[in-house]
Amino acid sequence: MAIIPSETLKDVEELFDRYTRTLPWPLGRSSTAVTMADWNPRVDIVETDGAYEIQADIPGVRKEDLKVTIDHGVLTVQGERQQEKKEDSSRMHRVERFYGQFSRSFTLPEDADTAGLKATAKEGQLTVTVPRKGPAPSAEPTQVPIQ
């Protein structure tokens, strides 16, 4: 059995560089489209007895770069993750995180009370809480008299 020496990081980088140069734009190294592409944060939507809660993963997004709006029953979360400026002498070995703007929209149910909407950003997570309205005055079907 022969012992095969492991490849060094430099060998792996060179192999990766050769492979990505052969890819068509925007995947090849001649473009920054991969690192500056629009992205969408992952969300969880939770319904409780009293509210709807939308939790979005937004690591690296500052609170000042977030915007939550409501328009005609549609909740929209917008923001931007800024890419850090690196020194010119540094060499990026791999860029897998997405940067740039994002926008997610959600149609709220009829019982959502948009007047009580609250949004908090903490530790890389945005939580939007939309209270639910109380029960309808009459949940039972009623007959409307015809005049």
Secondary structure as UniProt FT lines:
FT   HELIX           9..21
FT   TURN            25..27
FT   TURN            29..30
FT   TURN            33..36
FT   STRAND          43..47
FT   STRAND          51..57
FT   TURN            59..60
FT   HELIX           63..65
FT   STRAND          66..71
FT   TURN            72..73
FT   STRAND          74..81
FT   TURN            88..89
FT   STRAND          100..107
FT   TURN            110..111
FT   HELIX           114..116
FT   STRAND          118..122
FT   TURN            123..124
FT   STRAND          125..132
//
